[in-house]
């Protein structure tokens, strides 16, 4: 009789222990789930200030009307695809090359920084803007606009042009992308190229 009572007590104790372990496991699981939910909450970001993607040491090509037209090289490229006006920035400078049908470079643009408006397909180039073409024509200015949609390069800033052995300086520049035709709305000076004063690359 005593043995039966002891067995009964042991079985009761085992059941109580199993229930306690199960309750503890449920509590730990619930705590873990609760902690996991708090760690996956996303922090809101400002799409006007935080880039969608940042790339470093980039060299890529850009297509226009289904054809490869431009090669872009830059140490830092920030894309703001979620901004009200989607755009790219190149705060450490960029080199853009226009390519012909055989992928040969026909014009090169370099600058200290750049901004590209995706909707307008418009580049704004800042600081030490330098443009050359296959004829070795050279254009220097502090700011330039380049419209891929209109296939036009233009600027209201002061501009220095070296073309066909002479220098032309002035304001109100506009040309095609190949730099083969251009005009200045206000010419300040025209004089022969002096290789000692303004060395050509």
C-alpha positions as MATLAB code, in Angstrom:
seq = 'XXXXXXXXXXXXXXXXXXXXXXXXXXXXXXXXXXXXXXXXXXXXXXXXXXXXXXXXXXXXXXXXXXXXXXXXXXXXXXXXXXXXXXXXXXXXXXXXXXXXXXXXXXXXXXXXXXXXXXXXXXXXXXXXXXXXXXXXXXXXXXXXXXXXXXXXXXXXXXXXXXXXXXXXXXXXXXXXXXXXXXXXXXXXXXXXXXXXXXXXX';
ca = [
       0.000    0.000    0.000;
       2.863    2.345    0.863;
       4.598    1.491   -2.445;
       1.446    2.280   -4.420;
       1.147    5.669   -2.671;
       4.819    6.438   -3.400;
       4.337    5.547   -7.108;
       1.300    7.765   -7.223;
       3.248   10.650   -5.675;
       6.123   10.168   -8.128;
       3.724   10.139  -11.125;
       2.042   13.287   -9.856;
       5.409   14.966   -9.370;
       6.524   13.988  -12.903;
       3.317   15.381  -14.415;
       3.743   18.603  -12.476;
       7.366   18.855  -13.603;
       6.396   18.262  -17.257;
       3.698   20.948  -17.010;
       6.173   23.363  -15.463;
       8.763   22.696  -18.211;
       6.101   23.118  -20.912;
       4.916   26.384  -19.383;
       8.501   27.648  -19.181;
       9.119   26.706  -22.833;
       5.990   28.581  -23.921;
       7.115   31.608  -21.924;
      10.609   31.554  -23.484;
       9.140   31.136  -26.986;
       6.731   34.000  -26.458;
       9.550   36.200  -25.181;
      11.749   35.276  -28.159;
       8.982   36.042  -30.656;
       8.310   39.341  -28.962;
      11.997   40.313  -29.116;
      12.241   39.260  -32.784;
       9.310   41.482  -33.759;
      10.993   44.513  -32.204;
      14.209   43.969  -34.167;
      12.624   43.833  -37.637;
      10.845   47.187  -37.450;
      12.150   49.283  -40.361;
      13.317   52.823  -39.701;
      11.816   55.421  -42.066;
      14.269   57.272  -44.333;
      14.043   60.489  -46.320;
      14.194   59.558  -50.043;
      15.280   63.119  -50.839;
      18.415   62.746  -48.704;
      19.138   59.024  -48.490;
      20.167   57.379  -51.811;
      18.434   54.248  -53.041;
      21.815   52.893  -54.075;
      25.434   53.985  -53.729;
      28.147   52.577  -56.009;
      31.905   53.127  -55.955;
      34.553   52.911  -58.674;
      31.990   52.493  -61.443;
      32.422   52.110  -65.181;
      29.213   51.405  -67.078;
      27.429   52.130  -70.352;
      24.080   53.867  -70.838;
      21.697   53.116  -73.700;
      19.630   55.656  -75.604;
      16.812   54.474  -77.923;
      18.050   50.907  -77.559;
      21.622   51.732  -78.591;
      24.680   52.010  -76.378;
      25.553   55.702  -76.481;
      27.558   56.676  -73.414;
      30.228   55.289  -71.108;
      30.233   56.609  -67.536;
      33.244   56.390  -65.213;
      33.078   57.726  -61.660;
      34.504   57.035  -58.184;
      31.125   57.615  -56.485;
      27.590   57.322  -57.900;
      24.477   57.955  -55.779;
      21.007   57.123  -57.127;
      17.842   58.685  -55.649;
      15.174   56.615  -57.403;
      12.482   57.222  -54.747;
      12.835   61.009  -54.689;
      10.051   63.220  -56.064;
      12.384   63.977  -58.965;
      14.464   60.826  -59.483;
      18.080   61.778  -60.006;
      21.703   60.703  -59.764;
      24.600   62.586  -58.201;
      28.335   62.255  -58.764;
      29.885   64.232  -55.879;
      33.456   63.141  -56.628;
      33.409   63.863  -60.346;
      32.542   61.937  -63.487;
      33.857   61.214  -66.982;
      31.213   60.720  -69.683;
      32.126   59.505  -73.152;
      29.796   59.590  -76.132;
      30.240   56.498  -78.324;
      29.608   55.949  -82.028;
      28.140   52.810  -83.638;
      31.509   51.019  -83.338;
      31.832   52.004  -79.644;
      34.617   54.488  -80.388;
      34.723   57.649  -78.281;
      33.681   60.742  -80.249;
      33.384   63.205  -77.341;
      34.499   63.235  -73.711;
      33.181   65.321  -70.820;
      34.915   65.596  -67.432;
      33.919   67.611  -64.361;
      34.359   67.868  -60.589;
      30.727   66.949  -59.807;
      27.498   66.277  -61.673;
      23.728   65.949  -61.282;
      21.534   63.920  -63.645;
      17.751   64.461  -63.871;
      16.271   61.141  -64.990;
      12.925   62.522  -66.166;
      14.478   65.316  -68.210;
      17.517   63.242  -69.270;
      19.539   66.321  -68.368;
      23.050   66.553  -66.944;
      24.256   69.542  -64.927;
      28.061   69.575  -64.761;
      29.952   71.640  -62.180;
      33.558   72.624  -61.597;
      36.450   72.407  -64.092;
      34.212   71.178  -66.891;
      36.390   69.937  -69.753;
      34.999   68.749  -73.095;
      36.979   67.334  -76.031;
      36.136   65.598  -79.310;
      37.955   63.580  -81.960;
      39.108   66.799  -83.715;
      40.943   67.791  -80.494;
      38.621   70.741  -79.947;
      38.645   71.789  -76.300;
      36.006   73.540  -74.190;
      36.614   74.780  -70.638;
      33.997   76.256  -68.284;
      32.725   76.081  -64.701;
      29.205   74.887  -65.515;
      27.623   73.069  -68.438;
      24.257   71.528  -69.270;
      24.055   68.407  -71.424;
      20.644   67.280  -72.694;
      20.593   63.679  -73.867;
      16.991   64.146  -74.996;
      17.790   67.154  -77.199;
      21.338   65.987  -78.036;
      22.570   69.451  -77.097;
      25.283   70.950  -74.878;
      24.854   74.489  -73.583;
      25.949   76.958  -70.891;
      25.408   80.547  -69.763;
      28.697   80.576  -67.833;
      31.965   82.027  -69.154;
      33.448   79.641  -71.713;
      36.877   79.079  -73.274;
      37.005   77.297  -76.652;
      40.081   76.063  -78.503;
      39.183   75.164  -82.078;
      41.126   75.097  -85.337;
      44.154   76.904  -83.940;
      42.328   79.776  -82.269;
      40.769   80.610  -78.918;
      37.268   81.998  -78.557;
      35.949   83.203  -75.203;
      32.526   84.455  -74.237;
      29.065   83.578  -72.920;
      25.929   81.828  -74.132;
      27.435   78.635  -75.569;
      25.373   76.034  -77.437;
      26.489   73.073  -79.573;
      25.608   69.581  -80.699;
      27.001   66.611  -78.744;
      29.845   66.061  -81.208;
      30.967   69.715  -80.820;
      31.055   70.053  -84.615;
      28.666   73.035  -84.707;
      28.336   75.687  -82.024;
      27.502   79.319  -81.376;
      28.249   81.968  -78.763;
      25.636   84.613  -78.073;
      28.251   87.000  -76.639;
      31.875   86.804  -77.836;
      34.435   88.435  -75.534;
      37.697   87.626  -77.332;
      39.221   85.758  -80.270;
      42.972   85.102  -80.501;
      45.443   82.408  -81.684;
      46.138   79.416  -79.459;
      49.261   79.873  -77.353;
      50.524   76.394  -76.386;
      52.820   77.914  -73.721;
      49.966   79.788  -72.066;
      47.241   77.160  -72.358;
      48.840   73.714  -72.900;
      46.644   71.308  -74.822;
      46.355   67.756  -73.372;
];
